[in-house]
Amino acid sequence: MGRWKEVFVFVVGTSPQIITETIYSLGTSKPPVFPDEIYVITTAAGKKFILEMINKNILEQLIKEYKLPTVEIKEQNILVPIDQRGREIEDICSYEENELIGDLITSFIKEKCQDPKICLHCSIAGGRKTMSFYLGAALQLFGRPWDKLYHVIVSPEFESNPDFFYKPKKDKKLIVRGKDGQQKEVSTREAKLILADLPFIRLGPKINLKSKSFRELVQEGQREIDLFIRQPNLSVDLKSRSISIDHEILTFSPMMMFIYVSFLNLKKEACPCPDRAYCGECRDCYQELGDLFSADNLKRNLEKFSFIFGAREWKRGEILNKWSHGLPAEVCRQYISKLNREIRESLRNEVQAALIEISSVRIYASSRYGLKLEKSKIAIN
């Protein structure tokens, strides 16, 4: 795929130092990481401080001093939420402003995570605590295995010091205020910057979120997690024609069991994405009824699941003779309708029923059928 595009993302309040402190920490780490692009999410008040830092050429000094690859903070990459009056918010002091900054951070991270050639390096060291929370939460919702979350810890006497932006090679003296409130002189060689690589749960590859606002995304994500956790284990006993769903036992007629097991087998054995640990929203295994129950597949599955018919071995031959050109789609739909009705009536649990009944999706003007249940939850004996 080639080299990543390393994209650095910051949330910043009135202390833009965290930008250069993070770039310094990553650029001098082993192995080093250098930004190809820099984005800063802030407020109108914070933007003034960032532009002031840019005008003082602080970043350029860092790059020159440590011989880092050239990069700049473009003004269009400084992102500020816009309120209902079309103005950049000055600070985050109200419910509306909290919602705006959360939605901006979330939509930005979601957009960047859709590009597989981008690696995100997100710093939560700056800004108000809500901004750091939103950035970390957005990365949990959409982050990929290669995306990173950082916090830079700076020695207390240098933290938020307006004259300290990174640890310079040449020692400098700074005036700081001590714990006793008195001013004192300190040497920059005493400064310590610790880069914390923060672990986080990555939900991005596991669930497919469609909402736009942060609040709605959290609610949608919680529903998806609850649904997955509550997925039942489904075990089929071909000889007894029974299906065990957690503590419920369902039995079907031979032909209905055959139809249902054909769908279970499709999910279990014909997955076109075997490397995916979870099915999630994937429906790539769904097939058109004419393909799943074609003459060849009908014969193959009748032989594979012959236990379903027990002593009535002649029943297989009768089915093959009757449906020599495959099982008609209309007949399949009738069986599917009966199966789904019995499943819903037997379970009386809408969440479980939605997972184990046969569902359909519309793709290119044709309907394809399959099950939503995770393939790892299915056992055929």
C-alpha positions in Angstrom: 0.0 0.0 0.0 3.0 2.3 0.4 3.9 4.7 3.1 1.2 6.0 5.5 0.3 9.7 5.4 1.0 10.6 9.0 -1.8 13.0 10.1 -1.4 14.8 13.5 -4.6 16.0 15.2 -4.7 18.3 18.2 -7.4 19.7 20.4 -6.1 23.1 21.7 -7.3 25.8 24.1 -5.1 28.8 24.9 -1.9 26.8 25.2 -0.7 26.0 21.7 2.6 24.7 23.2 1.1 21.1 23.2 1.5 21.1 19.4 5.2 21.7 19.3 5.7 19.6 22.4 4.0 16.6 20.8 5.8 17.1 17.5 9.1 17.3 19.4 8.3 14.1 21.4 7.3 12.1 18.4 10.1 13.4 16.2 12.7 12.5 18.8 11.2 9.1 19.8 12.5 5.8 18.5 11.4 5.2 15.9 10.5 8.8 15.1 7.2 9.9 13.6 6.9 13.0 11.5 3.7 14.7 10.5 2.7 15.0 6.8 -0.3 17.1 7.8 -1.4 18.9 11.0 -4.9 19.7 12.0 -5.9 21.7 15.1 -9.4 21.7 16.6 -9.9 24.7 18.8 -12.1 27.8 19.6 -11.9 31.3 18.3 -9.9 32.3 21.4 -7.5 29.4 20.9 -7.1 30.1 17.2 -5.6 33.5 18.1 -2.9 31.9 20.2 -2.2 29.4 17.5 -1.8 32.1 14.8 0.4 34.0 17.2 2.7 30.9 17.5 2.7 30.5 13.7 3.7 34.1 13.2 6.6 33.7 15.7 7.9 30.8 13.6 8.1 28.5 16.6 7.4 25.4 14.6 10.0 26.4 12.0 12.6 26.8 14.7 11.8 23.3 16.1 12.1 21.8 12.6 15.4 23.5 11.9 16.9 22.8 15.3 16.1 19.1 15.2 16.4 18.7 11.4 12.8 17.4 11.1 11.0 17.1 7.8 9.3 20.4 6.9 5.6 20.8 7.7 3.4 23.7 8.4 0.1 24.5 10.2 -2.2 25.8 7.5 -4.8 28.2 8.6 -7.5 26.3 6.8 -6.5 23.3 9.0 -7.4 25.2 12.2 -10.9 24.0 12.7 -13.4 26.0 14.9 -17.1 25.1 15.4 -19.6 27.5 14.0 -22.7 28.4 16.0 -26.2 29.0 14.8 -25.4 32.6 14.0 -22.6 31.6 11.7 -19.9 32.7 14.1 -16.9 30.8 15.4 -17.5 29.9 19.1 -15.3 31.9 21.5 -15.1 29.3 24.2 -16.9 26.1 25.4 -19.1 27.4 28.2 -22.6 26.2 27.3 -24.5 23.0 26.4 -24.7 24.2 22.8 -21.0 24.8 22.5 -20.2 21.4 24.0 -22.4 19.8 21.4 -20.8 21.8 18.6 -17.3 20.9 19.5 -18.2 17.2 20.0 -19.9 17.0 16.6 -17.0 18.7 14.9 -14.4 16.4 16.4 -16.4 13.3 15.7 -17.2 14.2 12.1 -13.6 15.1 11.4 -12.2 11.8 12.9 -14.9 9.8 11.1 -14.0 11.4 7.7 -10.2 10.8 8.2 -10.7 7.2 9.3 -12.4 6.4 5.9 -9.1 6.8 4.2 -7.0 3.6 4.7 -3.8 5.4 3.7 -4.0 7.8 6.6 -2.6 7.1 10.1 -4.0 9.3 12.7 -1.8 10.6 15.6 -4.2 12.3 18.1 -3.1 14.3 21.1 -5.5 14.9 24.0 -3.0 17.1 25.9 -4.6 20.4 25.2 -8.0 22.2 25.3 -10.8 21.8 27.8 -11.3 18.3 29.3 -14.5 17.9 27.2 -12.4 18.4 24.1 -10.0 15.7 25.1 -12.8 13.4 26.0 -14.5 13.9 22.6 -11.3 13.3 20.7 -10.5 10.1 22.6 -14.2 8.9 22.3 -14.3 9.7 18.5 -11.1 7.6 18.0 -12.7 4.7 19.9 -15.8 4.9 17.7 -13.9 5.1 14.4 -10.2 4.4 15.0 -8.4 1.6 13.1 -5.7 -0.7 14.5 -2.9 1.6 13.3 -4.3 4.9 14.7 -2.7 6.4 17.8 -3.8 8.4 20.9 -1.2 10.4 22.9 -0.8 12.5 25.9 2.4 14.6 26.5 3.3 15.1 30.1 5.5 18.1 30.8 7.4 19.0 34.0 5.1 21.1 36.1 7.3 24.2 36.1 7.3 24.2 32.2 3.7 23.1 31.7 1.7 25.9 30.0 4.7 28.2 30.3 4.2 30.8 27.6 7.9 30.8 26.8 8.3 26.9 26.6 7.3 25.2 23.4 9.8 22.2 23.3 13.1 21.2 24.9 15.7 23.2 23.0 19.2 21.7 22.2 20.8 24.8 23.6 20.1 25.5 27.2 17.9 28.5 28.0 16.9 30.2 31.2 13.2 30.8 31.9 11.4 32.7 34.6 8.7 30.5 36.2 6.4 30.8 39.2 7.1 28.2 41.9 4.6 26.5 44.2 5.1 29.2 46.7 4.0 31.8 44.2 7.5 33.3 44.0 9.3 33.7 40.6 12.5 31.8 40.0 14.8 31.0 37.2 15.0 27.5 35.8 17.1 25.8 33.1 15.4 24.2 30.1 17.8 21.2 30.4 15.8 20.3 33.5 12.6 20.0 31.4 11.1 16.5 31.0 8.6 15.6 28.4 7.0 12.1 28.6 5.0 10.8 25.6 2.2 8.5 26.8 0.9 6.2 24.0 -2.6 5.6 25.3 -4.4 2.3 24.7 -8.0 2.4 23.6 -10.8 0.1 22.5 -11.1 0.3 18.7 -14.8 -0.2 17.6 -14.3 1.2 14.1 -13.7 -2.2 12.3 -16.4 -3.9 14.4 -19.5 -1.7 14.0 -20.9 0.4 11.2 -22.2 3.7 12.6 -24.4 6.0 10.5 -25.5 8.8 12.8 -24.0 12.3 12.5 -24.0 13.9 16.0 -21.8 12.6 18.8 -24.7 12.0 21.1 -26.5 9.9 18.5 -23.4 8.0 17.5 -22.9 7.0 21.2 -26.5 5.8 21.4 -26.2 3.9 18.1 -22.9 2.3 19.2 -24.3 1.2 22.5 -27.2 -0.5 20.6 -24.8 -2.3 18.3 -22.7 -3.5 21.3 -25.7 -4.6 23.2 -27.0 -6.5 20.2 -23.7 -8.3 19.7 -23.3 -9.2 23.3 -26.8 -10.6 23.4 -26.3 -12.7 20.3 -27.5 -16.3 21.1 -25.6 -19.5 20.5 -27.4 -21.6 17.8 -26.8 -25.3 17.7 -28.4 -27.7 15.1 -29.0 -31.4 15.7 -29.7 -32.8 12.2 -30.9 -36.2 13.4 -33.5 -34.9 15.7 -34.3 -31.9 13.5 -34.0 -29.6 16.5 -32.4 -26.2 16.9 -31.1 -25.1 20.3 -31.1 -21.3 20.8 -29.6 -20.7 24.3 -32.3 -22.4 26.4 -35.0 -22.6 23.7 -35.5 -25.7 21.5 -37.2 -25.4 18.1 -38.2 -28.2 15.8 -39.1 -28.1 12.2 -40.5 -30.3 9.5 -37.7 -32.0 7.4 -38.1 -29.7 4.4 -38.2 -26.5 6.6 -35.2 -27.7 8.5 -33.4 -28.4 5.2 -34.1 -24.8 3.9 -33.0 -23.3 7.2 -29.8 -25.4 7.5 -28.9 -24.4 3.9 -28.9 -20.8 5.1 -26.9 -21.7 8.2 -24.3 -23.5 6.1 -24.2 -20.5 3.8 -23.2 -18.3 6.7 -20.9 -20.8 8.3 -19.0 -22.3 5.3 -19.4 -19.9 2.4 -18.2 -16.7 4.0 -16.3 -14.7 1.3 -14.5 -12.8 4.1 -12.9 -15.6 6.2 -10.3 -13.3 7.7 -12.9 -11.1 9.3 -13.2 -12.0 13.0 -16.8 -10.6 13.1 -19.6 -10.4 10.6 -21.0 -7.2 12.0 -23.0 -5.4 9.2 -21.4 -7.5 6.4 -23.9 -9.2 4.1 -21.5 -10.4 1.5 -22.5 -14.1 2.1 -26.2 -13.3 1.2 -27.3 -15.0 -2.0 -30.2 -14.9 -4.4 -32.6 -17.8 -3.9 -32.1 -19.0 -7.5 -28.4 -19.4 -6.8 -28.6 -20.9 -3.3 -31.2 -23.5 -4.4 -30.1 -24.1 -7.9 -30.2 -27.7 -9.2 -26.5 -28.3 -8.3 -26.7 -26.7 -4.9 -30.0 -28.5 -4.1 -28.4 -31.9 -4.9 -25.2 -31.1 -3.0 -27.0 -29.9 0.1 -29.5 -32.8 0.1 -26.6 -35.2 0.2 -24.7 -33.2 2.8 -27.6 -32.9 5.2 -29.2 -36.3 4.5 -29.6 -36.9 8.3 -32.5 -34.4 8.2 -34.7 -36.9 6.4 -33.8 -39.9 8.7 -35.4 -43.1 7.5 -37.2 -41.3 4.8 -34.2 -41.6 2.4 -36.6 -41.7 -0.6 -37.7 -38.2 0.2 -34.4 -36.8 -1.2 -35.0 -38.5 -4.5 -38.6 -37.2 -4.6 -37.4 -33.6 -4.1 -34.8 -33.9 -6.8 -37.3 -35.4 -9.2 -39.9 -32.7 -8.5 -37.4 -29.8 -8.6 -35.0 -31.0 -11.2 -34.3 -27.4 -12.3 -33.8 -26.2 -8.7 -36.2 -25.0 -6.1 -38.3 -22.1 -7.4 -37.8 -18.8 -5.7 -41.5 -18.5 -4.9 -41.5 -21.9 -3.1 -38.4 -20.8 -1.2 -40.1 -17.6 -0.1 -43.1 -19.5 1.2 -40.9 -21.7 3.3 -38.9 -18.7 4.5 -42.1 -17.0 5.6 -43.2 -20.0 7.6 -39.8 -20.4 9.2 -39.6 -16.8 10.3 -43.2 -16.9 11.6 -42.4 -20.0 13.7 -39.1 -18.5 15.0 -40.8 -15.3 16.1 -43.7 -17.2 17.7 -41.4 -19.6 19.5 -38.8 -17.2 20.8 -41.0 -14.2 21.6 -37.8 -12.2 21.8 -37.6 -9.6 19.0 -33.8 -9.1 19.3 -33.0 -12.8 19.0 -35.6 -13.4 16.4 -34.1 -10.6 14.2 -30.7 -12.3 14.4 -31.7 -15.9 13.6 -34.6 -15.5 11.2 -33.8 -15.3 7.4 -33.5 -11.7 6.3 -33.1 -10.1 2.9 -31.2 -7.1 1.4 -31.8 -5.4 -1.9 -28.8 -5.2 -4.1 -28.9 -4.0 -7.7 -32.6 -4.6 -8.0 -32.5 -8.2 -6.7 -33.1 -9.6 -3.3 -30.5 -11.7 -1.5 -31.1 -13.7 1.6 -29.1 -14.8 4.6 -28.8 -14.6 8.4 -27.5 -11.7 10.6 -26.3 -14.0 13.3 -22.5 -14.1 13.8 -21.0 -17.2 12.0 -19.0 -18.0 15.2 -22.3 -18.5 17.0 -23.5 -21.3 14.7 -22.8 -25.1 15.2 -24.2 -27.8 12.9 -24.0 -31.4 14.3 
